[in-house]
Amino acid sequence: MKGNATSERHQNNNLKAVIAFAEFIGYETTFYQISTKEQVTKFLDKKIRSNSEDPEQRWITIRNDYLVRIKHFFRWLYL
């Protein structure tokens, strides 16, 4: 990311998303063992909030942000 001239804030946010996903899958599972989209979807589904918790439905933006960051990471990992 440093080679692509991304900001430090962008780099930190990407790392936070990947670390949160890593904590979700656990220490016994490596990123190379993630083989189905359901494994990622289970993590993303944790971001869904009810209308009473989030009436403006900001969770949709948060969930999509995590999705984009995780997809970007896996594209880099398998490059």
N, CA, C and O atoms as a Maestro MAE file, in Angstrom:
{
 s_m_m2io_version
 :::
 2.0.0
}

f_m_ct {
 s_m_title
 :::
 protein
 m_atom[316] {
  # First column is atom index #
  i_m_mmod_type
  r_m_x_coord
  r_m_y_coord
  r_m_z_coord
  i_m_residue_number
  s_m_chain_name
  s_m_pdb_residue_name
  s_m_pdb_atom_name
  i_m_atomic_number
  :::
  1 25 0.825 -1.192 0.000 1 A "MET " " N  " 7
  2 3 0.000 0.000 0.000 1 A "MET " " CA " 6
  3 2 0.866 1.251 0.000 1 A "MET " " C  " 6
  4 15 0.499 2.271 -0.583 1 A "MET " " O  " 8
  5 25 2.014 1.164 0.657 2 A "LYS " " N  " 7
  6 3 2.883 2.341 0.672 2 A "LYS " " CA " 6
  7 2 3.379 2.662 -0.728 2 A "LYS " " C  " 6
  8 15 3.549 3.831 -1.076 2 A "LYS " " O  " 8
  9 25 3.610 1.638 -1.528 3 A "GLY " " N  " 7
  10 3 4.063 1.835 -2.895 3 A "GLY " " CA " 6
  11 2 3.003 2.451 -3.789 3 A "GLY " " C  " 6
  12 15 3.324 3.036 -4.824 3 A "GLY " " O  " 8
  13 25 1.744 2.324 -3.399 4 A "ASN " " N  " 7
  14 3 0.649 2.881 -4.192 4 A "ASN " " CA " 6
  15 2 0.266 4.280 -3.748 4 A "ASN " " C  " 6
  16 15 -0.732 4.827 -4.218 4 A "ASN " " O  " 8
  17 25 1.032 4.857 -2.864 5 A "ALA " " N  " 7
  18 3 0.815 6.220 -2.371 5 A "ALA " " CA " 6
  19 2 -0.534 6.383 -1.679 5 A "ALA " " C  " 6
  20 15 -1.191 7.413 -1.832 5 A "ALA " " O  " 8
  21 25 -0.952 5.367 -0.915 6 A "THR " " N  " 7
  22 3 -2.187 5.500 -0.144 6 A "THR " " CA " 6
  23 2 -1.880 6.196 1.169 6 A "THR " " C  " 6
  24 15 -0.759 6.141 1.675 6 A "THR " " O  " 8
  25 25 -2.887 6.843 1.704 7 A "SER " " N  " 7
  26 3 -2.673 7.590 2.947 7 A "SER " " CA " 6
  27 2 -2.492 6.634 4.122 7 A "SER " " C  " 6
  28 15 -2.891 5.470 4.073 7 A "SER " " O  " 8
  29 25 -1.887 7.155 5.159 8 A "GLU " " N  " 7
  30 3 -1.674 6.355 6.363 8 A "GLU " " CA " 6
  31 2 -3.007 5.947 6.985 8 A "GLU " " C  " 6
  32 15 -3.141 4.843 7.512 8 A "GLU " " O  " 8
  33 25 -3.976 6.829 6.921 9 A "ARG " " N  " 7
  34 3 -5.304 6.526 7.468 9 A "ARG " " CA " 6
  35 2 -5.952 5.362 6.704 9 A "ARG " " C  " 6
  36 15 -6.553 4.475 7.310 9 A "ARG " " O  " 8
  37 25 -5.826 5.371 5.392 10 A "HIS " " N  " 7
  38 3 -6.366 4.287 4.565 10 A "HIS " " CA " 6
  39 2 -5.679 2.966 4.909 10 A "HIS " " C  " 6
  40 15 -6.338 1.933 5.024 10 A "HIS " " O  " 8
  41 25 -4.376 3.000 5.069 11 A "GLN " " N  " 7
  42 3 -3.622 1.807 5.429 11 A "GLN " " CA " 6
  43 2 -4.074 1.264 6.783 11 A "GLN " " C  " 6
  44 15 -4.274 0.059 6.940 11 A "GLN " " O  " 8
  45 25 -4.233 2.161 7.762 12 A "ASN " " N  " 7
  46 3 -4.671 1.752 9.096 12 A "ASN " " CA " 6
  47 2 -6.068 1.143 9.061 12 A "ASN " " C  " 6
  48 15 -6.318 0.128 9.710 12 A "ASN " " O  " 8
  49 25 -6.972 1.749 8.315 13 A "ASN " " N  " 7
  50 3 -8.338 1.229 8.228 13 A "ASN " " CA " 6
  51 2 -8.373 -0.147 7.560 13 A "ASN " " C  " 6
  52 15 -9.149 -1.014 7.962 13 A "ASN " " O  " 8
  53 25 -7.539 -0.344 6.549 14 A "ASN " " N  " 7
  54 3 -7.454 -1.665 5.924 14 A "ASN " " CA " 6
  55 2 -6.935 -2.697 6.916 14 A "ASN " " C  " 6
  56 15 -7.463 -3.806 6.997 14 A "ASN " " O  " 8
  57 25 -5.917 -2.339 7.657 15 A "LEU " " N  " 7
  58 3 -5.366 -3.267 8.646 15 A "LEU " " CA " 6
  59 2 -6.378 -3.584 9.741 15 A "LEU " " C  " 6
  60 15 -6.472 -4.731 10.180 15 A "LEU " " O  " 8
  61 25 -7.126 -2.600 10.181 16 A "LYS " " N  " 7
  62 3 -8.147 -2.837 11.207 16 A "LYS " " CA " 6
  63 2 -9.201 -3.816 10.718 16 A "LYS " " C  " 6
  64 15 -9.630 -4.690 11.471 16 A "LYS " " O  " 8
  65 25 -9.622 -3.683 9.473 17 A "ALA " " N  " 7
  66 3 -10.628 -4.585 8.910 17 A "ALA " " CA " 6
  67 2 -10.084 -6.014 8.822 17 A "ALA " " C  " 6
  68 15 -10.779 -6.967 9.176 17 A "ALA " " O  " 8
  69 25 -8.855 -6.159 8.355 18 A "VAL " " N  " 7
  70 3 -8.265 -7.485 8.218 18 A "VAL " " CA " 6
  71 2 -8.014 -8.107 9.592 18 A "VAL " " C  " 6
  72 15 -8.207 -9.311 9.765 18 A "VAL " " O  " 8
  73 25 -7.596 -7.321 10.553 19 A "ILE " " N  " 7
  74 3 -7.376 -7.827 11.912 19 A "ILE " " CA " 6
  75 2 -8.695 -8.265 12.540 19 A "ILE " " C  " 6
  76 15 -8.747 -9.302 13.203 19 A "ILE " " O  " 8
  77 25 -9.752 -7.497 12.342 20 A "ALA " " N  " 7
  78 3 -11.064 -7.880 12.876 20 A "ALA " " CA " 6
  79 2 -11.519 -9.197 12.259 20 A "ALA " " C  " 6
  80 15 -12.058 -10.054 12.959 20 A "ALA " " O  " 8
  81 25 -11.307 -9.364 10.962 21 A "PHE " " N  " 7
  82 3 -11.669 -10.615 10.304 21 A "PHE " " CA " 6
  83 2 -10.817 -11.771 10.821 21 A "PHE " " C  " 6
  84 15 -11.326 -12.872 11.034 21 A "PHE " " O  " 8
  85 25 -9.529 -11.526 11.022 22 A "ALA " " N  " 7
  86 3 -8.633 -12.566 11.541 22 A "ALA " " CA " 6
  87 2 -9.057 -13.006 12.939 22 A "ALA " " C  " 6
  88 15 -9.027 -14.196 13.252 22 A "ALA " " O  " 8
  89 25 -9.450 -12.058 13.776 23 A "GLU " " N  " 7
  90 3 -9.918 -12.411 15.113 23 A "GLU " " CA " 6
  91 2 -11.201 -13.222 15.043 23 A "GLU " " C  " 6
  92 15 -11.419 -14.114 15.862 23 A "GLU " " O  " 8
  93 25 -12.052 -12.916 14.069 24 A "PHE " " N  " 7
  94 3 -13.307 -13.645 13.911 24 A "PHE " " CA " 6
  95 2 -13.064 -15.098 13.506 24 A "PHE " " C  " 6
  96 15 -13.692 -16.005 14.053 24 A "PHE " " O  " 8
  97 25 -12.154 -15.326 12.548 25 A "ILE " " N  " 7
  98 3 -11.922 -16.692 12.075 25 A "ILE " " CA " 6
  99 2 -11.106 -17.509 13.068 25 A "ILE " " C  " 6
  100 15 -11.151 -18.738 13.041 25 A "ILE " " O  " 8
  101 25 -10.369 -16.845 13.937 26 A "GLY " " N  " 7
  102 3 -9.621 -17.548 14.972 26 A "GLY " " CA " 6
  103 2 -8.184 -17.829 14.578 26 A "GLY " " C  " 6
  104 15 -7.803 -17.740 13.411 26 A "GLY " " O  " 8
  105 25 -7.404 -18.170 15.584 27 A "TYR " " N  " 7
  106 3 -5.975 -18.386 15.371 27 A "TYR " " CA " 6
  107 2 -5.676 -19.703 14.673 27 A "TYR " " C  " 6
  108 15 -4.611 -19.859 14.075 27 A "TYR " " O  " 8
  109 25 -6.603 -20.650 14.742 28 A "GLU " " N  " 7
  110 3 -6.348 -21.958 14.132 28 A "GLU " " CA " 6
  111 2 -6.593 -21.976 12.625 28 A "GLU " " C  " 6
  112 15 -6.240 -22.948 11.958 28 A "GLU " " O  " 8
  113 25 -7.185 -20.930 12.087 29 A "THR " " N  " 7
  114 3 -7.469 -20.845 10.653 29 A "THR " " CA " 6
  115 2 -6.598 -19.775 10.019 29 A "THR " " C  " 6
  116 15 -6.516 -18.649 10.511 29 A "THR " " O  " 8
  117 25 -5.943 -20.143 8.911 30 A "THR " " N  " 7
  118 3 -5.134 -19.163 8.194 30 A "THR " " CA " 6
  119 2 -5.966 -18.556 7.070 30 A "THR " " C  " 6
  120 15 -7.012 -19.092 6.704 30 A "THR " " O  " 8
  121 25 -5.501 -17.444 6.528 31 A "PHE " " N  " 7
  122 3 -6.209 -16.813 5.416 31 A "PHE " " CA " 6
  123 2 -6.223 -17.722 4.192 31 A "PHE " " C  " 6
  124 15 -7.160 -17.675 3.395 31 A "PHE " " O  " 8
  125 25 -5.195 -18.543 4.037 32 A "TYR " " N  " 7
  126 3 -5.151 -19.457 2.902 32 A "TYR " " CA " 6
  127 2 -6.186 -20.572 3.027 32 A "TYR " " C  " 6
  128 15 -6.513 -21.219 2.032 32 A "TYR " " O  " 8
  129 25 -6.700 -20.806 4.222 33 A "GLN " " N  " 7
  130 3 -7.721 -21.835 4.427 33 A "GLN " " CA " 6
  131 2 -9.137 -21.307 4.177 33 A "GLN " " C  " 6
  132 15 -10.088 -22.089 4.183 33 A "GLN " " O  " 8
  133 25 -9.293 -20.035 3.965 34 A "ILE " " N  " 7
  134 3 -10.600 -19.466 3.643 34 A "ILE " " CA " 6
  135 2 -10.895 -19.838 2.194 34 A "ILE " " C  " 6
  136 15 -10.229 -19.358 1.277 34 A "ILE " " O  " 8
  137 25 -11.892 -20.689 1.990 35 A "SER " " N  " 7
  138 3 -12.138 -21.197 0.641 35 A "SER " " CA " 6
  139 2 -13.553 -20.936 0.137 35 A "SER " " C  " 6
  140 15 -13.830 -21.137 -1.046 35 A "SER " " O  " 8
  141 25 -14.450 -20.494 1.009 36 A "THR " " N  " 7
  142 3 -15.814 -20.233 0.562 36 A "THR " " CA " 6
  143 2 -16.231 -18.824 0.951 36 A "THR " " C  " 6
  144 15 -15.728 -18.251 1.917 36 A "THR " " O  " 8
  145 25 -17.151 -18.288 0.185 37 A "LYS " " N  " 7
  146 3 -17.625 -16.945 0.497 37 A "LYS " " CA " 6
  147 2 -18.457 -16.933 1.767 37 A "LYS " " C  " 6
  148 15 -18.614 -15.883 2.390 37 A "LYS " " O  " 8
  149 25 -18.996 -18.086 2.164 38 A "GLU " " N  " 7
  150 3 -19.784 -18.165 3.390 38 A "GLU " " CA " 6
  151 2 -18.938 -17.856 4.621 38 A "GLU " " C  " 6
  152 15 -19.454 -17.333 5.609 38 A "GLU " " O  " 8
  153 25 -17.647 -18.171 4.573 39 A "GLN " " N  " 7
  154 3 -16.762 -17.873 5.688 39 A "GLN " " CA " 6
  155 2 -16.631 -16.365 5.878 39 A "GLN " " C  " 6
  156 15 -16.551 -15.887 7.010 39 A "GLN " " O  " 8
  157 25 -16.611 -15.629 4.803 40 A "VAL " " N  " 7
  158 3 -16.532 -14.169 4.878 40 A "VAL " " CA " 6
  159 2 -17.908 -13.591 5.215 40 A "VAL " " C  " 6
  160 15 -18.022 -12.637 5.984 40 A "VAL " " O  " 8
  161 25 -18.943 -14.180 4.631 41 A "THR " " N  " 7
  162 3 -20.305 -13.694 4.854 41 A "THR " " CA " 6
  163 2 -20.706 -13.789 6.323 41 A "THR " " C  " 6
  164 15 -21.399 -12.909 6.832 41 A "THR " " O  " 8
  165 25 -20.280 -14.840 7.002 42 A "LYS " " N  " 7
  166 3 -20.594 -14.973 8.431 42 A "LYS " " CA " 6
  167 2 -20.029 -13.799 9.222 42 A "LYS " " C  " 6
  168 15 -20.680 -13.281 10.130 42 A "LYS " " O  " 8
  169 25 -18.816 -13.384 8.872 43 A "PHE " " N  " 7
  170 3 -18.207 -12.222 9.533 43 A "PHE " " CA " 6
  171 2 -18.990 -10.953 9.209 43 A "PHE " " C  " 6
  172 15 -19.281 -10.157 10.101 43 A "PHE " " O  " 8
  173 25 -19.329 -10.766 7.947 44 A "LEU " " N  " 7
  174 3 -20.039 -9.559 7.533 44 A "LEU " " CA " 6
  175 2 -21.436 -9.498 8.133 44 A "LEU " " C  " 6
  176 15 -21.939 -8.411 8.420 44 A "LEU " " O  " 8
  177 25 -22.063 -10.642 8.323 45 A "ASP " " N  " 7
  178 3 -23.403 -10.667 8.909 45 A "ASP " " CA " 6
  179 2 -23.411 -10.178 10.352 45 A "ASP " " C  " 6
  180 15 -24.455 -9.769 10.862 45 A "ASP " " O  " 8
  181 25 -22.267 -10.217 11.007 46 A "LYS " " N  " 7
  182 3 -22.167 -9.687 12.372 46 A "LYS " " CA " 6
  183 2 -22.322 -8.166 12.399 46 A "LYS " " C  " 6
  184 15 -22.565 -7.585 13.457 46 A "LYS " " O  " 8
  185 25 -22.186 -7.533 11.260 47 A "LYS " " N  " 7
  186 3 -22.295 -6.071 11.170 47 A "LYS " " CA " 6
  187 2 -23.738 -5.598 10.992 47 A "LYS " " C  " 6
  188 15 -24.008 -4.401 11.090 47 A "LYS " " O  " 8
  189 25 -24.662 -6.516 10.733 48 A "ILE " " N  " 7
  190 3 -26.061 -6.160 10.514 48 A "ILE " " CA " 6
  191 2 -26.695 -5.731 11.832 48 A "ILE " " C  " 6
  192 15 -26.541 -6.400 12.854 48 A "ILE " " O  " 8
  193 25 -27.398 -4.626 11.797 49 A "ARG " " N  " 7
  194 3 -28.082 -4.088 12.984 49 A "ARG " " CA " 6
  195 2 -29.568 -3.948 12.690 49 A "ARG " " C  " 6
  196 15 -29.962 -3.757 11.540 49 A "ARG " " O  " 8
  197 25 -30.383 -4.041 13.716 50 A "SER " " N  " 7
  198 3 -31.827 -3.876 13.552 50 A "SER " " CA " 6
  199 2 -32.160 -2.399 13.390 50 A "SER " " C  " 6
  200 15 -31.334 -1.529 13.667 50 A "SER " " O  " 8
  201 25 -33.376 -2.129 12.940 51 A "ASN " " N  " 7
  202 3 -33.805 -0.743 12.758 51 A "ASN " " CA " 6
  203 2 -33.843 0.012 14.077 51 A "ASN " " C  " 6
  204 15 -33.628 1.223 14.098 51 A "ASN " " O  " 8
  205 25 -34.113 -0.681 15.178 52 A "SER " " N  " 7
  206 3 -34.133 0.006 16.471 52 A "SER " " CA " 6
  207 2 -32.723 0.378 16.925 52 A "SER " " C  " 6
  208 15 -32.541 1.397 17.590 52 A "SER " " O  " 8
  209 25 -31.726 -0.432 16.577 53 A "GLU " " N  " 7
  210 3 -30.337 -0.134 16.928 53 A "GLU " " CA " 6
  211 2 -29.717 0.914 16.007 53 A "GLU " " C  " 6
  212 15 -28.911 1.739 16.438 53 A "GLU " " O  " 8
  213 25 -30.101 0.870 14.751 54 A "ASP " " N  " 7
  214 3 -29.513 1.747 13.744 54 A "ASP " " CA " 6
  215 2 -30.604 2.214 12.782 54 A "ASP " " C  " 6
  216 15 -30.716 1.689 11.674 54 A "ASP " " O  " 8
  217 25 -31.413 3.200 13.196 55 A "PRO " " N  " 7
  218 3 -32.547 3.618 12.358 55 A "PRO " " CA " 6
  219 2 -32.140 4.215 11.013 55 A "PRO " " C  " 6
  220 15 -32.922 4.176 10.063 55 A "PRO " " O  " 8
  221 25 -30.940 4.762 10.917 56 A "GLU " " N  " 7
  222 3 -30.480 5.334 9.650 56 A "GLU " " CA " 6
  223 2 -29.798 4.294 8.763 56 A "GLU " " C  " 6
  224 15 -29.349 4.613 7.662 56 A "GLU " " O  " 8
  225 25 -29.722 3.079 9.230 57 A "GLN " " N  " 7
  226 3 -29.126 1.946 8.520 57 A "GLN " " CA " 6
  227 2 -27.692 2.216 8.057 57 A "GLN " " C  " 6
  228 15 -27.322 1.916 6.922 57 A "GLN " " O  " 8
  229 25 -26.918 2.775 8.938 58 A "ARG " " N  " 7
  230 3 -25.501 3.002 8.632 58 A "ARG " " CA " 6
  231 2 -24.716 1.702 8.565 58 A "ARG " " C  " 6
  232 15 -23.621 1.659 8.005 58 A "ARG " " O  " 8
  233 25 -25.281 0.636 9.141 59 A "TRP " " N  " 7
  234 3 -24.597 -0.650 9.130 59 A "TRP " " CA " 6
  235 2 -24.345 -1.125 7.702 59 A "TRP " " C  " 6
  236 15 -23.395 -1.869 7.460 59 A "TRP " " O  " 8
  237 25 -25.179 -0.708 6.760 60 A "ILE " " N  " 7
  238 3 -25.003 -1.133 5.365 60 A "ILE " " CA " 6
  239 2 -23.678 -0.597 4.819 60 A "ILE " " C  " 6
  240 15 -22.931 -1.320 4.160 60 A "ILE " " O  " 8
  241 25 -23.401 0.659 5.097 61 A "THR " " N  " 7
  242 3 -22.145 1.265 4.644 61 A "THR " " CA " 6
  243 2 -20.955 0.603 5.319 61 A "THR " " C  " 6
  244 15 -19.940 0.334 4.676 61 A "THR " " O  " 8
  245 25 -21.078 0.342 6.604 62 A "ILE " " N  " 7
  246 3 -19.993 -0.298 7.356 62 A "ILE " " CA " 6
  247 2 -19.731 -1.698 6.821 62 A "ILE " " C  " 6
  248 15 -18.582 -2.086 6.611 62 A "ILE " " O  " 8
  249 25 -20.803 -2.453 6.601 63 A "ARG " " N  " 7
  250 3 -20.667 -3.820 6.086 63 A "ARG " " CA " 6
  251 2 -20.015 -3.803 4.708 63 A "ARG " " C  " 6
  252 15 -19.122 -4.605 4.437 63 A "ARG " " O  " 8
  253 25 -20.451 -2.902 3.843 64 A "ASN " " N  " 7
  254 3 -19.868 -2.808 2.506 64 A "ASN " " CA " 6
  255 2 -18.406 -2.380 2.553 64 A "ASN " " C  " 6
  256 15 -17.597 -2.836 1.745 64 A "ASN " " O  " 8
  257 25 -18.069 -1.511 3.489 65 A "ASP " " N  " 7
  258 3 -16.677 -1.080 3.646 65 A "ASP " " CA " 6
  259 2 -15.792 -2.265 4.036 65 A "ASP " " C  " 6
  260 15 -14.714 -2.453 3.474 65 A "ASP " " O  " 8
  261 25 -16.254 -3.056 4.994 66 A "TYR " " N  " 7
  262 3 -15.499 -4.246 5.385 66 A "TYR " " CA " 6
  263 2 -15.370 -5.207 4.205 66 A "TYR " " C  " 6
  264 15 -14.307 -5.791 3.992 66 A "TYR " " O  " 8
  265 25 -16.439 -5.371 3.444 67 A "LEU " " N  " 7
  266 3 -16.402 -6.271 2.294 67 A "LEU " " CA " 6
  267 2 -15.350 -5.835 1.286 67 A "LEU " " C  " 6
  268 15 -14.562 -6.655 0.813 67 A "LEU " " O  " 8
  269 25 -15.334 -4.561 0.959 68 A "VAL " " N  " 7
  270 3 -14.365 -4.046 -0.019 68 A "VAL " " CA " 6
  271 2 -12.938 -4.231 0.493 68 A "VAL " " C  " 6
  272 15 -12.051 -4.630 -0.261 68 A "VAL " " O  " 8
  273 25 -12.722 -3.946 1.752 69 A "ARG " " N  " 7
  274 3 -11.366 -4.065 2.307 69 A "ARG " " CA " 6
  275 2 -10.900 -5.516 2.356 69 A "ARG " " C  " 6
  276 15 -9.734 -5.801 2.085 69 A "ARG " " O  " 8
  277 25 -11.796 -6.429 2.698 70 A "ILE " " N  " 7
  278 3 -11.431 -7.850 2.742 70 A "ILE " " CA " 6
  279 2 -11.186 -8.381 1.330 70 A "ILE " " C  " 6
  280 15 -10.246 -9.145 1.115 70 A "ILE " " O  " 8
  281 25 -12.020 -7.985 0.367 71 A "LYS " " N  " 7
  282 3 -11.808 -8.398 -1.013 71 A "LYS " " CA " 6
  283 2 -10.461 -7.890 -1.530 71 A "LYS " " C  " 6
  284 15 -9.729 -8.616 -2.201 71 A "LYS " " O  " 8
  285 25 -10.151 -6.653 -1.213 72 A "HIS " " N  " 7
  286 3 -8.874 -6.071 -1.633 72 A "HIS " " CA " 6
  287 2 -7.712 -6.869 -1.037 72 A "HIS " " C  " 6
  288 15 -6.727 -7.150 -1.720 72 A "HIS " " O  " 8
  289 25 -7.836 -7.227 0.228 73 A "PHE " " N  " 7
  290 3 -6.784 -8.000 0.881 73 A "PHE " " CA " 6
  291 2 -6.593 -9.355 0.206 73 A "PHE " " C  " 6
  292 15 -5.459 -9.753 -0.058 73 A "PHE " " O  " 8
  293 25 -7.674 -10.066 -0.077 74 A "PHE " " N  " 7
  294 3 -7.542 -11.397 -0.701 74 A "PHE " " CA " 6
  295 2 -7.019 -11.301 -2.123 74 A "PHE " " C  " 6
  296 15 -6.295 -12.191 -2.571 74 A "PHE " " O  " 8
  297 25 -7.363 -10.258 -2.832 75 A "ARG " " N  " 7
  298 3 -6.787 -10.066 -4.164 75 A "ARG " " CA " 6
  299 2 -5.274 -9.887 -4.069 75 A "ARG " " C  " 6
  300 15 -4.524 -10.421 -4.886 75 A "ARG " " O  " 8
  301 25 -4.836 -9.131 -3.068 76 A "TRP " " N  " 7
  302 3 -3.411 -8.930 -2.857 76 A "TRP " " CA " 6
  303 2 -2.746 -10.241 -2.443 76 A "TRP " " C  " 6
  304 15 -1.657 -10.566 -2.917 76 A "TRP " " O  " 8
  305 25 -3.405 -10.996 -1.556 77 A "LEU " " N  " 7
  306 3 -2.843 -12.238 -1.031 77 A "LEU " " CA " 6
  307 2 -2.618 -13.255 -2.130 77 A "LEU " " C  " 6
  308 15 -1.610 -13.962 -2.121 77 A "LEU " " O  " 8
  309 25 -3.532 -13.340 -3.070 78 A "TYR " " N  " 7
  310 3 -3.438 -14.343 -4.133 78 A "TYR " " CA " 6
  311 2 -2.850 -13.797 -5.432 78 A "TYR " " C  " 6
  312 15 -2.924 -14.461 -6.466 78 A "TYR " " O  " 8
  313 25 -2.279 -12.624 -5.394 79 A "LEU " " N  " 7
  314 3 -1.676 -12.024 -6.582 79 A "LEU " " CA " 6
  315 2 -0.446 -12.754 -7.003 79 A "LEU " " C  " 6
  316 15 0.187 -12.378 -7.990 79 A "LEU " " O  " 8
  :::
 }
 m_bond[315] {
  # First column is bond index #
  i_m_from
  i_m_to
  i_m_order
  :::
  1 1 2 1
  2 2 3 1
  3 3 4 2
  4 3 5 1
  5 5 6 1
  6 6 7 1
  7 7 8 2
  8 7 9 1
  9 9 10 1
  10 10 11 1
  11 11 12 2
  12 11 13 1
  13 13 14 1
  14 14 15 1
  15 15 16 2
  16 15 17 1
  17 17 18 1
  18 18 19 1
  19 19 20 2
  20 19 21 1
  21 21 22 1
  22 22 23 1
  23 23 24 2
  24 23 25 1
  25 25 26 1
  26 26 27 1
  27 27 28 2
  28 27 29 1
  29 29 30 1
  30 30 31 1
  31 31 32 2
  32 31 33 1
  33 33 34 1
  34 34 35 1
  35 35 36 2
  36 35 37 1
  37 37 38 1
  38 38 39 1
  39 39 40 2
  40 39 41 1
  41 41 42 1
  42 42 43 1
  43 43 44 2
  44 43 45 1
  45 45 46 1
  46 46 47 1
  47 47 48 2
  48 47 49 1
  49 49 50 1
  50 50 51 1
  51 51 52 2
  52 51 53 1
  53 53 54 1
  54 54 55 1
  55 55 56 2
  56 55 57 1
  57 57 58 1
  58 58 59 1
  59 59 60 2
  60 59 61 1
  61 61 62 1
  62 62 63 1
  63 63 64 2
  64 63 65 1
  65 65 66 1
  66 66 67 1
  67 67 68 2
  68 67 69 1
  69 69 70 1
  70 70 71 1
  71 71 72 2
  72 71 73 1
  73 73 74 1
  74 74 75 1
  75 75 76 2
  76 75 77 1
  77 77 78 1
  78 78 79 1
  79 79 80 2
  80 79 81 1
  81 81 82 1
  82 82 83 1
  83 83 84 2
  84 83 85 1
  85 85 86 1
  86 86 87 1
  87 87 88 2
  88 87 89 1
  89 89 90 1
  90 90 91 1
  91 91 92 2
  92 91 93 1
  93 93 94 1
  94 94 95 1
  95 95 96 2
  96 95 97 1
  97 97 98 1
  98 98 99 1
  99 99 100 2
  100 99 101 1
  101 101 102 1
  102 102 103 1
  103 103 104 2
  104 103 105 1
  105 105 106 1
  106 106 107 1
  107 107 108 2
  108 107 109 1
  109 109 110 1
  110 110 111 1
  111 111 112 2
  112 111 113 1
  113 113 114 1
  114 114 115 1
  115 115 116 2
  116 115 117 1
  117 117 118 1
  118 118 119 1
  119 119 120 2
  120 119 121 1
  121 121 122 1
  122 122 123 1
  123 123 124 2
  124 123 125 1
  125 125 126 1
  126 126 127 1
  127 127 128 2
  128 127 129 1
  129 129 130 1
  130 130 131 1
  131 131 132 2
  132 131 133 1
  133 133 134 1
  134 134 135 1
  135 135 136 2
  136 135 137 1
  137 137 138 1
  138 138 139 1
  139 139 140 2
  140 139 141 1
  141 141 142 1
  142 142 143 1
  143 143 144 2
  144 143 145 1
  145 145 146 1
  146 146 147 1
  147 147 148 2
  148 147 149 1
  149 149 150 1
  150 150 151 1
  151 151 152 2
  152 151 153 1
  153 153 154 1
  154 154 155 1
  155 155 156 2
  156 155 157 1
  157 157 158 1
  158 158 159 1
  159 159 160 2
  160 159 161 1
  161 161 162 1
  162 162 163 1
  163 163 164 2
  164 163 165 1
  165 165 166 1
  166 166 167 1
  167 167 168 2
  168 167 169 1
  169 169 170 1
  170 170 171 1
  171 171 172 2
  172 171 173 1
  173 173 174 1
  174 174 175 1
  175 175 176 2
  176 175 177 1
  177 177 178 1
  178 178 179 1
  179 179 180 2
  180 179 181 1
  181 181 182 1
  182 182 183 1
  183 183 184 2
  184 183 185 1
  185 185 186 1
  186 186 187 1
  187 187 188 2
  188 187 189 1
  189 189 190 1
  190 190 191 1
  191 191 192 2
  192 191 193 1
  193 193 194 1
  194 194 195 1
  195 195 196 2
  196 195 197 1
  197 197 198 1
  198 198 199 1
  199 199 200 2
  200 199 201 1
  201 201 202 1
  202 202 203 1
  203 203 204 2
  204 203 205 1
  205 205 206 1
  206 206 207 1
  207 207 208 2
  208 207 209 1
  209 209 210 1
  210 210 211 1
  211 211 212 2
  212 211 213 1
  213 213 214 1
  214 214 215 1
  215 215 216 2
  216 215 217 1
  217 217 218 1
  218 218 219 1
  219 219 220 2
  220 219 221 1
  221 221 222 1
  222 222 223 1
  223 223 224 2
  224 223 225 1
  225 225 226 1
  226 226 227 1
  227 227 228 2
  228 227 229 1
  229 229 230 1
  230 230 231 1
  231 231 232 2
  232 231 233 1
  233 233 234 1
  234 234 235 1
  235 235 236 2
  236 235 237 1
  237 237 238 1
  238 238 239 1
  239 239 240 2
  240 239 241 1
  241 241 242 1
  242 242 243 1
  243 243 244 2
  244 243 245 1
  245 245 246 1
  246 246 247 1
  247 247 248 2
  248 247 249 1
  249 249 250 1
  250 250 251 1
  251 251 252 2
  252 251 253 1
  253 253 254 1
  254 254 255 1
  255 255 256 2
  256 255 257 1
  257 257 258 1
  258 258 259 1
  259 259 260 2
  260 259 261 1
  261 261 262 1
  262 262 263 1
  263 263 264 2
  264 263 265 1
  265 265 266 1
  266 266 267 1
  267 267 268 2
  268 267 269 1
  269 269 270 1
  270 270 271 1
  271 271 272 2
  272 271 273 1
  273 273 274 1
  274 274 275 1
  275 275 276 2
  276 275 277 1
  277 277 278 1
  278 278 279 1
  279 279 280 2
  280 279 281 1
  281 281 282 1
  282 282 283 1
  283 283 284 2
  284 283 285 1
  285 285 286 1
  286 286 287 1
  287 287 288 2
  288 287 289 1
  289 289 290 1
  290 290 291 1
  291 291 292 2
  292 291 293 1
  293 293 294 1
  294 294 295 1
  295 295 296 2
  296 295 297 1
  297 297 298 1
  298 298 299 1
  299 299 300 2
  300 299 301 1
  301 301 302 1
  302 302 303 1
  303 303 304 2
  304 303 305 1
  305 305 306 1
  306 306 307 1
  307 307 308 2
  308 307 309 1
  309 309 310 1
  310 310 311 1
  311 311 312 2
  312 311 313 1
  313 313 314 1
  314 314 315 1
  315 315 316 2
  :::
 }
}
